[in-house]
Amino acid sequence: MATDAQPDPASLTLKDGTPVWVRPIRPDDAERLQAFHAQLSPESIYLRWLSAHPVLSLAEAQALATVDYASRMALVATVSPAPEAELIGVARYGRVPGRPDEAEVAVVVADNYQRRGLGTALLQRLMWHAHRQGYRYWTAEINVANARMMKFIQRGGLPILKKYAGGSWQVRVELGAPPDEAAPAA
Ligand SMILES: CC(C)(COP(=O)(O)OP(=O)(O)OC[C@H]1O[C@@H](n2cnc3c(N)ncnc32)[C@H](O)[C@@H]1OP(=O)(O)O)[C@@H](O)C(=O)NCCC(=O)NCCS
């Protein structure tokens, strides 16, 4: 049964017409997260983790799948609305320690689903949720070679501070005024 923390999956249509579904992560997604990670290209893993990270252990997957939907939140995209459907994208944030209005964001989309608008849709929904939770800033550590992610951030038109450190950009985005009550359009 759908609840506030676990609403029914929302459907959206990618740029090429493919339907996908988005819902908050659940603790029972741990093995699906491992399977999702296992099919990512080494490049996508590196850009997401900023390290090789070839295997996602069950303990790591369980920790990533178990969130409180406020200080830690994750949305997953799936190929169907079925509860056990395969994952094709994950966007998450975690509150930055000591900074109650700031969340660190990370996102990854399955290689064969990239460039179809899914990363943008996941991040927009995640930002909407973060805003409603009272966050005013989000931060991300982005590899300098990751033009896609920088393009996404810059395209949002929000005020950005970026600082170069050890091969990555530390990016801080001001989220601006709170959104309307309505959820973002798919
Ligand atoms: C970054 C990422 C999440 C974007 O997801 P996506 O679903 O491919 O993104 P979208 O389709 O919404 O595209 C966002 C923008 O990036 C551009 N883009 C996407 N893939 C690209 C590619 N391979 N090369 C150049 N630009 C690209 C798109 O053109 C788009 O801009 P546009 O709509 O103006 O053309 C995805 O590429 C990914 O998972 N990368 C690996 C992990 C990662 O880099 N995570 C970010 C650090 S936490």
The ligand as an ORCA input file, in Angstrom:
! r2SCAN-3c Opt
* xyz 0 1
  C      25.568     12.440    -15.370
  C      24.384     11.496    -15.673
  C      23.679     11.154    -14.377
  C      23.423     12.242    -16.600
  O      22.315     11.393    -16.821
  P      21.593     11.332    -18.244
  O      20.316     10.608    -18.078
  O      22.556     10.859    -19.262
  O      21.368     12.901    -18.458
  P      20.322     13.621    -19.370
  O      19.910     12.770    -20.516
  O      19.283     14.155    -18.474
  O      21.251     14.766    -19.929
  C      21.711     15.870    -19.188
  C      22.576     16.733    -20.108
  O      23.853     16.125    -20.275
  C      24.146     15.942    -21.701
  N      24.733     14.631    -21.906
  C      24.213     13.462    -21.507
  N      25.040     12.459    -21.878
  C      26.105     13.042    -22.534
  C      27.293     12.535    -23.161
  N      27.578     11.211    -23.216
  N      28.159     13.419    -23.690
  C      27.902     14.747    -23.663
  N      26.789     15.283    -23.095
  C      25.908     14.436    -22.542
  C      22.853     15.958    -22.396
  O      23.093     16.437    -23.708
  C      21.974     16.813    -21.514
  O      21.946     18.097    -21.952
  P      20.879     18.482    -23.103
  O      19.569     17.895    -22.698
  O      20.924     19.967    -23.134
  O      21.392     17.840    -24.347
  C      24.827     10.205    -16.391
  O      25.537     10.550    -17.542
  C      25.636      9.269    -15.523
  O      25.104      8.399    -14.835
  N      26.978      9.446    -15.543
  C      27.854      8.614    -14.712
  C      27.785      8.985    -13.231
  C      28.004     10.466    -13.019
  O      28.727     11.151    -13.756
  N      27.372     10.994    -11.965
  C      27.524     12.395    -11.611
  C      28.463     12.597    -10.462
  S      27.681     12.257     -8.916
*
